[in-house]
Amino acid sequence: MLELSKRLSLIASHVNEGSKVCDVGTDHGYLPAFLYLSGKCKSVCATDINEKPLASAKSNIERLGADGVRLVLCDGLAGVTRDDADTVIIAGMGGEVISGIISRAEFLRDNTVSLVLQPTTAAKELRQFLAQNGFRVERETAIAENGKIYSVMAVRFSGAPYDISDVQSLIGILTPTDDDAIAYIQKQYRIAQKCADQLKCAANKQDEYNYYLSLSEKLKNILGG
Ligand SMILES: C[S@@+](CC[C@H](N)C(=O)[O-])C[C@H]1O[C@@H](n2cnc3c(N)ncnc32)[C@H](O)[C@@H]1O
């Protein structure tokens, strides 16, 4: 059986039995191959905007015998409909790219569609986009891999935009309940603290200094002081 990395395993664990899944920006194709071979999905498709990664997905999928995975060359979900997918994975891309893909796929504005999102950068901007556009984060898990720390979000459209604080846009709904979540929050704390330190003695930057100081104190409190 194909063994996934810790990050991809966590993402795969968000896919429910009997779902129709689409992996957007699949690249190597390991995730759709694993999901197909697990037998837990009704159907599995995968997209990529670039020919080279899609060819690499095709080759891996064939080698692994996951021949029921449908591959689509397209931008985001442009070649996929609601009939093809009730679960959409968008992982390993920047938060802005993920937001763009969600914006362009009208069928995701449906509370029966589950989204599994894993930004590599700009998680803050992604969380702000989700809040402004009425996508609720139902579950969030941090995962450390190869010296990096990521967040995996289980998201669903609610139609009701909501406000999020600056702290929430940095750490989402993570709480310091496991080592990886603690590491994620600590990273945001260190960044805010560094910004405050750099602004401390800068002329005319008192407001910015106070902002980062307050942010770092709030994050420190979440970590338990
Ligand atoms: C770093 S790989 C991530 C692969 C895999 N999803 C993962 O998490 O390991 C990013 C992939 O997304 C694809 N990609 C980037 N923008 C895309 C878009 N708008 N639509 C579909 N695929 C896209 C790239 O071609 C690349 O293969």
The ligand as a Tripos MOL2 file, in Angstrom:
@<TRIPOS>MOLECULE
LIG
   27    29     1     0     0
SMALL
NO_CHARGES

@<TRIPOS>ATOM
      1 C1          3.5200   22.3760   -4.6490 C.3       1 LIG1
      2 S1          2.3980   21.4980   -5.6450 S.3       1 LIG1
      3 C2          1.3420   20.7830   -4.4240 C.3       1 LIG1
      4 C3          1.0180   19.3650   -4.7570 C.3       1 LIG1
      5 C4          0.0350   18.6780   -3.8210 C.3       1 LIG1
      6 N1         -1.2640   19.2960   -3.8370 N.3       1 LIG1
      7 C5          0.5640   18.6320   -2.4110 C.2       1 LIG1
      8 O1         -0.0010   19.2850   -1.5290 O.co2     1 LIG1
      9 O2          1.5630   17.9300   -2.1640 O.co2     1 LIG1
     10 C6          1.3530   22.7600   -6.3420 C.3       1 LIG1
     11 C7          0.6630   22.2760   -7.6170 C.3       1 LIG1
     12 O3         -0.4460   23.1430   -7.8750 O.3       1 LIG1
     13 C8         -0.5550   23.3860   -9.2380 C.3       1 LIG1
     14 N2         -1.3330   24.6110   -9.4210 N.ar      1 LIG1
     15 C9         -0.9710   25.8880   -9.1550 C.ar      1 LIG1
     16 N3         -1.9720   26.7390   -9.4270 N.ar      1 LIG1
     17 C10        -3.0200   25.9730   -9.8560 C.ar      1 LIG1
     18 C11        -4.3380   26.2570  -10.2960 C.ar      1 LIG1
     19 N4         -4.7910   27.5070  -10.3640 N.pl3     1 LIG1
     20 N5         -5.1200   25.2300  -10.6630 N.ar      1 LIG1
     21 C12        -4.6740   23.9570  -10.6290 C.ar      1 LIG1
     22 N6         -3.4300   23.6290  -10.2380 N.ar      1 LIG1
     23 C13        -2.6110   24.6170   -9.8470 C.ar      1 LIG1
     24 C14         0.8960   23.4590   -9.7170 C.3       1 LIG1
     25 O4          1.0140   23.2070  -11.1010 O.3       1 LIG1
     26 C15         1.5560   22.3680   -8.8600 C.3       1 LIG1
     27 O5          1.5560   21.1310   -9.5260 O.3       1 LIG1
@<TRIPOS>BOND
     1     1     2 1
     2     2     3 1
     3     2    10 1
     4     3     4 1
     5     4     5 1
     6     5     6 1
     7     5     7 1
     8     7     8 2
     9     7     9 1
    10    10    11 1
    11    11    12 1
    12    11    26 1
    13    12    13 1
    14    13    14 1
    15    13    24 1
    16    14    15 ar
    17    14    23 ar
    18    15    16 ar
    19    16    17 ar
    20    17    18 ar
    21    17    23 ar
    22    18    19 1
    23    18    20 ar
    24    20    21 ar
    25    21    22 ar
    26    22    23 ar
    27    24    25 1
    28    24    26 1
    29    26    27 1
@<TRIPOS>SUBSTRUCTURE
     1 LIG1         1 GROUP 0 **** ****
